[in-house]
Amino acid sequence: MARKKLIAGNWKMNCLLEEGTQLAKGIAAQVKQNKFDCDFLICPPFTLLGFVKKCLRGTKIALGAQDVHFAEKGAHTGDISPLMLTDLGCSYAIIGHSERRVDHFESNELIQKKAVAAHKAGLNTVICIGETGAERDEGKTIKVCQDEIFGSVPDDATAKNTVIAYEPIWAIGTGKTPTAADVEEVHAAIRKALAKKLGKATANKMRILYGGSVKPSNAAELLALPDVDGALIGGASLKVEDFIGIAKNACSK
Ligand code: 13P
């Protein structure tokens, strides 16, 4: 079965209300106007989810959060539960982004716990993995990615409720990307690890996105690789023409 590409924007901690609604409206208008052979997802900060949802009306663009707590509710000051996200119209949550693994000391165990809770509430997850520059230099890239797959992806993961995002940490926001051959090698190794964990049928259907300095000029090459099923985009998701340019270059009908 062919895997439909997913073009996902992670806005990170960017955009106030006016800027965020303009961006969402701009993307929605372009997605309506053009014919794309892909799915779209945008993940604004928590504060904008309700507003952005309204801007996406009449489109099939999915809404996602950038994190989620594992508990259903209760004494977790500052956290957001899975049901709070579905209540606002989210169908996805990003989990285990390297910025959370590093800034918030999130472990594989915690990420897996979040994924289980998200799936239970009906959310799909984008589970992020990827090596540091030092790990790459030491030749540990594939081992790090496989360990993160075994540690972070829950046993209940299916090709529907889970998307993997491979984001080499040294490529995030730096303008640097691995070579196409390196990206394909890592994605193929990730799919092998998924097959070991979840079975070959699930692994073959599961989408594996590439993230890290994706822009319109490199999207076509990266997204044409056999095991690359879309992109998780940071900086370039904050400009309508860049985000849509990536889809145009990689997923035009
Ligand atoms: P950039 O596209 O800005 O490199 O960010 C990638 C990323 O971290 C998306 O989650």
Residues whose N, C-alpha, C, O or C-beta is under 5 A from the ligand:
A	BS01	13P	N10 A171 I172 G173 T174 G211 G212 S213 V214 L232 I233 G234 G235 A236
